[in-house]
């Protein structure tokens, strides 16, 4: 019986890790950094509550990164964007890898550059994905 529980937890960790890791496909396929986690989240959020949470976290981070990259693209006119785009891209890769490794171990991970807010007396919530789509 405990082997069955261990297998299920491993399956949960694998799907949760994939929510983060698949975002790296956006380095090759445009918008896949958002669409990949979105598809996995939509497919598995009802089956595994942990995947629901990790999917929201990954999506929120990828949407935030996309916004930062769009702003940096505009800032290329001021030459600041030439520095910001590689820095943001490298940070995204590093944070996604860290999130994937932590998630695989069953450790929750919160992205540091993600758009989040905290209400008075309420837990931190995602601005962009605060519920079902």
MODELLER restraints for C-alpha pairs under 7 A, 6 or more apart:
rsr = mdl.restraints
at = mdl.atoms
rsr.add(forms.Gaussian(group=physical.xy_distance, feature=features.Distance(at['CA:12:A'], at['CA:48:A']), mean=6.53, stdev=0.5))
rsr.add(forms.Gaussian(group=physical.xy_distance, feature=features.Distance(at['CA:12:A'], at['CA:51:A']), mean=6.83, stdev=0.5))
rsr.add(forms.Gaussian(group=physical.xy_distance, feature=features.Distance(at['CA:13:A'], at['CA:103:A']), mean=6.22, stdev=0.5))
rsr.add(forms.Gaussian(group=physical.xy_distance, feature=features.Distance(at['CA:13:A'], at['CA:104:A']), mean=5.11, stdev=0.5))
rsr.add(forms.Gaussian(group=physical.xy_distance, feature=features.Distance(at['CA:13:A'], at['CA:106:A']), mean=6.03, stdev=0.5))
rsr.add(forms.Gaussian(group=physical.xy_distance, feature=features.Distance(at['CA:14:A'], at['CA:104:A']), mean=6.19, stdev=0.5))
rsr.add(forms.Gaussian(group=physical.xy_distance, feature=features.Distance(at['CA:15:A'], at['CA:51:A']), mean=6.43, stdev=0.5))
rsr.add(forms.Gaussian(group=physical.xy_distance, feature=features.Distance(at['CA:16:A'], at['CA:50:A']), mean=6.72, stdev=0.5))
rsr.add(forms.Gaussian(group=physical.xy_distance, feature=features.Distance(at['CA:16:A'], at['CA:51:A']), mean=4.68, stdev=0.5))
rsr.add(forms.Gaussian(group=physical.xy_distance, feature=features.Distance(at['CA:16:A'], at['CA:54:A']), mean=5.74, stdev=0.5))
rsr.add(forms.Gaussian(group=physical.xy_distance, feature=features.Distance(at['CA:16:A'], at['CA:55:A']), mean=6.99, stdev=0.5))
rsr.add(forms.Gaussian(group=physical.xy_distance, feature=features.Distance(at['CA:16:A'], at['CA:103:A']), mean=6.48, stdev=0.5))
rsr.add(forms.Gaussian(group=physical.xy_distance, feature=features.Distance(at['CA:17:A'], at['CA:100:A']), mean=4.82, stdev=0.5))
rsr.add(forms.Gaussian(group=physical.xy_distance, feature=features.Distance(at['CA:17:A'], at['CA:103:A']), mean=5.32, stdev=0.5))
rsr.add(forms.Gaussian(group=physical.xy_distance, feature=features.Distance(at['CA:17:A'], at['CA:104:A']), mean=5.54, stdev=0.5))
rsr.add(forms.Gaussian(group=physical.xy_distance, feature=features.Distance(at['CA:19:A'], at['CA:37:A']), mean=4.73, stdev=0.5))
rsr.add(forms.Gaussian(group=physical.xy_distance, feature=features.Distance(at['CA:19:A'], at['CA:40:A']), mean=6.15, stdev=0.5))
rsr.add(forms.Gaussian(group=physical.xy_distance, feature=features.Distance(at['CA:19:A'], at['CA:41:A']), mean=6.83, stdev=0.5))
rsr.add(forms.Gaussian(group=physical.xy_distance, feature=features.Distance(at['CA:19:A'], at['CA:54:A']), mean=6.60, stdev=0.5))
rsr.add(forms.Gaussian(group=physical.xy_distance, feature=features.Distance(at['CA:19:A'], at['CA:55:A']), mean=5.39, stdev=0.5))
rsr.add(forms.Gaussian(group=physical.xy_distance, feature=features.Distance(at['CA:19:A'], at['CA:58:A']), mean=6.41, stdev=0.5))
rsr.add(forms.Gaussian(group=physical.xy_distance, feature=features.Distance(at['CA:20:A'], at['CA:37:A']), mean=6.71, stdev=0.5))
rsr.add(forms.Gaussian(group=physical.xy_distance, feature=features.Distance(at['CA:20:A'], at['CA:58:A']), mean=5.48, stdev=0.5))
rsr.add(forms.Gaussian(group=physical.xy_distance, feature=features.Distance(at['CA:20:A'], at['CA:96:A']), mean=5.91, stdev=0.5))
rsr.add(forms.Gaussian(group=physical.xy_distance, feature=features.Distance(at['CA:20:A'], at['CA:99:A']), mean=6.55, stdev=0.5))
rsr.add(forms.Gaussian(group=physical.xy_distance, feature=features.Distance(at['CA:20:A'], at['CA:100:A']), mean=5.63, stdev=0.5))
rsr.add(forms.Gaussian(group=physical.xy_distance, feature=features.Distance(at['CA:21:A'], at['CA:96:A']), mean=6.30, stdev=0.5))
rsr.add(forms.Gaussian(group=physical.xy_distance, feature=features.Distance(at['CA:21:A'], at['CA:97:A']), mean=6.86, stdev=0.5))
rsr.add(forms.Gaussian(group=physical.xy_distance, feature=features.Distance(at['CA:21:A'], at['CA:100:A']), mean=5.79, stdev=0.5))
rsr.add(forms.Gaussian(group=physical.xy_distance, feature=features.Distance(at['CA:22:A'], at['CA:33:A']), mean=6.97, stdev=0.5))
rsr.add(forms.Gaussian(group=physical.xy_distance, feature=features.Distance(at['CA:22:A'], at['CA:36:A']), mean=5.68, stdev=0.5))
rsr.add(forms.Gaussian(group=physical.xy_distance, feature=features.Distance(at['CA:22:A'], at['CA:37:A']), mean=6.32, stdev=0.5))
rsr.add(forms.Gaussian(group=physical.xy_distance, feature=features.Distance(at['CA:23:A'], at['CA:32:A']), mean=6.49, stdev=0.5))
rsr.add(forms.Gaussian(group=physical.xy_distance, feature=features.Distance(at['CA:23:A'], at['CA:33:A']), mean=3.90, stdev=0.5))
rsr.add(forms.Gaussian(group=physical.xy_distance, feature=features.Distance(at['CA:23:A'], at['CA:34:A']), mean=6.56, stdev=0.5))
rsr.add(forms.Gaussian(group=physical.xy_distance, feature=features.Distance(at['CA:23:A'], at['CA:36:A']), mean=6.03, stdev=0.5))
rsr.add(forms.Gaussian(group=physical.xy_distance, feature=features.Distance(at['CA:23:A'], at['CA:37:A']), mean=6.25, stdev=0.5))
rsr.add(forms.Gaussian(group=physical.xy_distance, feature=features.Distance(at['CA:24:A'], at['CA:33:A']), mean=6.11, stdev=0.5))
rsr.add(forms.Gaussian(group=physical.xy_distance, feature=features.Distance(at['CA:24:A'], at['CA:93:A']), mean=6.95, stdev=0.5))
rsr.add(forms.Gaussian(group=physical.xy_distance, feature=features.Distance(at['CA:25:A'], at['CA:32:A']), mean=5.77, stdev=0.5))
rsr.add(forms.Gaussian(group=physical.xy_distance, feature=features.Distance(at['CA:25:A'], at['CA:33:A']), mean=6.01, stdev=0.5))
rsr.add(forms.Gaussian(group=physical.xy_distance, feature=features.Distance(at['CA:26:A'], at['CA:32:A']), mean=4.33, stdev=0.5))
rsr.add(forms.Gaussian(group=physical.xy_distance, feature=features.Distance(at['CA:26:A'], at['CA:33:A']), mean=4.05, stdev=0.5))
rsr.add(forms.Gaussian(group=physical.xy_distance, feature=features.Distance(at['CA:33:A'], at['CA:62:A']), mean=6.27, stdev=0.5))
rsr.add(forms.Gaussian(group=physical.xy_distance, feature=features.Distance(at['CA:34:A'], at['CA:59:A']), mean=6.11, stdev=0.5))
rsr.add(forms.Gaussian(group=physical.xy_distance, feature=features.Distance(at['CA:34:A'], at['CA:62:A']), mean=5.86, stdev=0.5))
rsr.add(forms.Gaussian(group=physical.xy_distance, feature=features.Distance(at['CA:34:A'], at['CA:63:A']), mean=6.68, stdev=0.5))
rsr.add(forms.Gaussian(group=physical.xy_distance, feature=features.Distance(at['CA:37:A'], at['CA:55:A']), mean=6.13, stdev=0.5))
rsr.add(forms.Gaussian(group=physical.xy_distance, feature=features.Distance(at['CA:37:A'], at['CA:58:A']), mean=6.64, stdev=0.5))
rsr.add(forms.Gaussian(group=physical.xy_distance, feature=features.Distance(at['CA:37:A'], at['CA:59:A']), mean=6.11, stdev=0.5))
rsr.add(forms.Gaussian(group=physical.xy_distance, feature=features.Distance(at['CA:38:A'], at['CA:59:A']), mean=6.57, stdev=0.5))
rsr.add(forms.Gaussian(group=physical.xy_distance, feature=features.Distance(at['CA:41:A'], at['CA:51:A']), mean=6.60, stdev=0.5))
rsr.add(forms.Gaussian(group=physical.xy_distance, feature=features.Distance(at['CA:41:A'], at['CA:52:A']), mean=6.07, stdev=0.5))
rsr.add(forms.Gaussian(group=physical.xy_distance, feature=features.Distance(at['CA:41:A'], at['CA:55:A']), mean=4.95, stdev=0.5))
rsr.add(forms.Gaussian(group=physical.xy_distance, feature=features.Distance(at['CA:44:A'], at['CA:51:A']), mean=6.46, stdev=0.5))
rsr.add(forms.Gaussian(group=physical.xy_distance, feature=features.Distance(at['CA:45:A'], at['CA:51:A']), mean=5.53, stdev=0.5))
rsr.add(forms.Gaussian(group=physical.xy_distance, feature=features.Distance(at['CA:45:A'], at['CA:52:A']), mean=4.17, stdev=0.5))
rsr.add(forms.Gaussian(group=physical.xy_distance, feature=features.Distance(at['CA:56:A'], at['CA:129:A']), mean=6.33, stdev=0.5))
rsr.add(forms.Gaussian(group=physical.xy_distance, feature=features.Distance(at['CA:57:A'], at['CA:110:A']), mean=6.99, stdev=0.5))
rsr.add(forms.Gaussian(group=physical.xy_distance, feature=features.Distance(at['CA:60:A'], at['CA:114:A']), mean=6.40, stdev=0.5))
rsr.add(forms.Gaussian(group=physical.xy_distance, feature=features.Distance(at['CA:60:A'], at['CA:126:A']), mean=6.76, stdev=0.5))
rsr.add(forms.Gaussian(group=physical.xy_distance, feature=features.Distance(at['CA:60:A'], at['CA:128:A']), mean=6.20, stdev=0.5))
rsr.add(forms.Gaussian(group=physical.xy_distance, feature=features.Distance(at['CA:60:A'], at['CA:129:A']), mean=6.56, stdev=0.5))
rsr.add(forms.Gaussian(group=physical.xy_distance, feature=features.Distance(at['CA:61:A'], at['CA:111:A']), mean=6.58, stdev=0.5))
rsr.add(forms.Gaussian(group=physical.xy_distance, feature=features.Distance(at['CA:61:A'], at['CA:114:A']), mean=4.71, stdev=0.5))
rsr.add(forms.Gaussian(group=physical.xy_distance, feature=features.Distance(at['CA:64:A'], at['CA:114:A']), mean=5.69, stdev=0.5))
rsr.add(forms.Gaussian(group=physical.xy_distance, feature=features.Distance(at['CA:64:A'], at['CA:115:A']), mean=6.09, stdev=0.5))
rsr.add(forms.Gaussian(group=physical.xy_distance, feature=features.Distance(at['CA:69:A'], at['CA:85:A']), mean=6.13, stdev=0.5))
rsr.add(forms.Gaussian(group=physical.xy_distance, feature=features.Distance(at['CA:72:A'], at['CA:81:A']), mean=4.44, stdev=0.5))
rsr.add(forms.Gaussian(group=physical.xy_distance, feature=features.Distance(at['CA:72:A'], at['CA:84:A']), mean=6.02, stdev=0.5))
rsr.add(forms.Gaussian(group=physical.xy_distance, feature=features.Distance(at['CA:72:A'], at['CA:85:A']), mean=6.01, stdev=0.5))
rsr.add(forms.Gaussian(group=physical.xy_distance, feature=features.Distance(at['CA:73:A'], at['CA:81:A']), mean=5.72, stdev=0.5))
rsr.add(forms.Gaussian(group=physical.xy_distance, feature=features.Distance(at['CA:75:A'], at['CA:81:A']), mean=4.52, stdev=0.5))
rsr.add(forms.Gaussian(group=physical.xy_distance, feature=features.Distance(at['CA:76:A'], at['CA:82:A']), mean=5.57, stdev=0.5))
rsr.add(forms.Gaussian(group=physical.xy_distance, feature=features.Distance(at['CA:95:A'], at['CA:111:A']), mean=6.90, stdev=0.5))
rsr.add(forms.Gaussian(group=physical.xy_distance, feature=features.Distance(at['CA:99:A'], at['CA:109:A']), mean=5.68, stdev=0.5))
rsr.add(forms.Gaussian(group=physical.xy_distance, feature=features.Distance(at['CA:102:A'], at['CA:108:A']), mean=6.78, stdev=0.5))
rsr.add(forms.Gaussian(group=physical.xy_distance, feature=features.Distance(at['CA:102:A'], at['CA:109:A']), mean=6.55, stdev=0.5))
rsr.add(forms.Gaussian(group=physical.xy_distance, feature=features.Distance(at['CA:103:A'], at['CA:109:A']), mean=6.77, stdev=0.5))
rsr.add(forms.Gaussian(group=physical.xy_distance, feature=features.Distance(at['CA:115:A'], at['CA:126:A']), mean=6.86, stdev=0.5))
rsr.add(forms.Gaussian(group=physical.xy_distance, feature=features.Distance(at['CA:115:A'], at['CA:127:A']), mean=6.36, stdev=0.5))
rsr.add(forms.Gaussian(group=physical.xy_distance, feature=features.Distance(at['CA:116:A'], at['CA:124:A']), mean=6.83, stdev=0.5))
rsr.add(forms.Gaussian(group=physical.xy_distance, feature=features.Distance(at['CA:116:A'], at['CA:125:A']), mean=6.08, stdev=0.5))
rsr.add(forms.Gaussian(group=physical.xy_distance, feature=features.Distance(at['CA:116:A'], at['CA:126:A']), mean=4.96, stdev=0.5))
rsr.add(forms.Gaussian(group=physical.xy_distance, feature=features.Distance(at['CA:116:A'], at['CA:127:A']), mean=5.48, stdev=0.5))
rsr.add(forms.Gaussian(group=physical.xy_distance, feature=features.Distance(at['CA:117:A'], at['CA:124:A']), mean=5.92, stdev=0.5))
rsr.add(forms.Gaussian(group=physical.xy_distance, feature=features.Distance(at['CA:117:A'], at['CA:125:A']), mean=5.97, stdev=0.5))
rsr.add(forms.Gaussian(group=physical.xy_distance, feature=features.Distance(at['CA:117:A'], at['CA:126:A']), mean=6.66, stdev=0.5))
rsr.add(forms.Gaussian(group=physical.xy_distance, feature=features.Distance(at['CA:117:A'], at['CA:127:A']), mean=6.40, stdev=0.5))
rsr.add(forms.Gaussian(group=physical.xy_distance, feature=features.Distance(at['CA:118:A'], at['CA:124:A']), mean=4.49, stdev=0.5))
rsr.add(forms.Gaussian(group=physical.xy_distance, feature=features.Distance(at['CA:118:A'], at['CA:125:A']), mean=6.27, stdev=0.5))
